[in-house]
Amino acid sequence: MKAVVCTKYGPPEVLQLKEVEKPIPKDNEILIRIFTVVVATEDPLVRKGKPYFGRVFFGFTKPKKPIQGAEFAGEIEAVGKDVKLFKKDDCVFGSTGFNQGCYAEYACVPEKELLSIKPPNITNEEAAPVCSALTAWNFLRAKANIQSGQNVLINGASGSVGSAAVQIAKVFEAEITGVCSTANMEMVKSLGADKAIDYTNEDFTKNGLTYDIIFDVAGKSSFSQCKNSLKQRGIYLSPVLTPSILVQMFLTTMFSSKKAKFSATGLQPLPKRLTFLTEVIKLFEKGKLKTIIDKRYQLEQIVEAHRYVESGHKRGNVVITINHHKDKNV
C-alpha cells in the first residue's frame, strides 16, 4: 500500500511517499480503508518533534511511529476475531491519537479507540475533521460550562477548532465575538459570531470590553494579558500547554475569582471522549454543526499540505483524499 513515511524530525520534505506492507489487524483491531485524513494544526509540530516535551509521546530522537496522521474517515475492510462493536463494510471515522498511522491507504485501529459509525448525512471529507470539534466541546461545555446569554470571545475563530467553537457557542445561545484576520471575518460571522474583530487592526485585550469566557484557540495570548477582559468569575481557556498557564491555573484556583484553565482533550479518558463525540455527532445530525474545508490535497501532495498548514493561514480544515477511493463518498 501507499503511505507517507517520516523517519526523522525536520521540515516538510522529511515526509516521503512509499510502498509499505499493508497492516494486518490483531484480534482486537479493525483494518480501515482510509478515504480521507486530516492534516491538523498539530501535525507539523509532530513532524518537527516540537515542542520537545512532545517527544515523550512521539519518540525522543526520531518518530516512534513512521506513519503519522490521526484523524480519518474510511470503511472497515476486516475485523479481528474479538471485535464486537463494528463489522466489515461499516463506514467509520475517528482519531488514532498518539498511535498515528493514518497517512496511508490502510490503518489498523483498536476497537476501543475514538471511533464511531459515520452518520449517513455527512461525507467522509466532512467526517474526518469532526474530532477537532471535541476540543471545542471539551473547553466550552466541560471546562467552562457555557450558558445562554454569556459573552464569549474566541481567539482564532477561523481555524479548525475555532470554527467549531463558534458554532457550539451558538448552539448554547451565547453572545459570540470571533477574533480572526480581515479575510476571515465574514466567514466567522456566517458561522454564528455576533461580532468579528480583525486582530490586525484591533487588540481585543485593550478595547475595554469584558467576557464571561475567553477561549484562546490560537494560543497567542495569556491569562495575564486577558485578565482585564474577563468579567468577575470569568474563565480563560487555553489548549496550548505552557509553564505560564500551569502557574496561572494554580494561582487562580487559590486566589482569584477569574480562572485560567488548560486541558489536553486527547488525554481525557476514552469514555469521556466518546461521550463528547456522541454529543458532537448529534449536532452534525441536526445540522447545527458543520466542518469547514479550506483545501483538499492528494496523498502525493502531503509536503505541500504541511507547508500550507504550517503557514498559519488555513481557515477551517485541510484534508487529504486517498487517490484510489475517488469513487467513494468524499
Order of alpha helices (4+ residues) and beta strands (2+ residues): beta-beta-beta-alpha-alpha-beta-beta-beta-beta-alpha-alpha-beta-alpha-beta-alpha-beta-beta-alpha-beta-alpha-beta-alpha-beta-alpha-beta
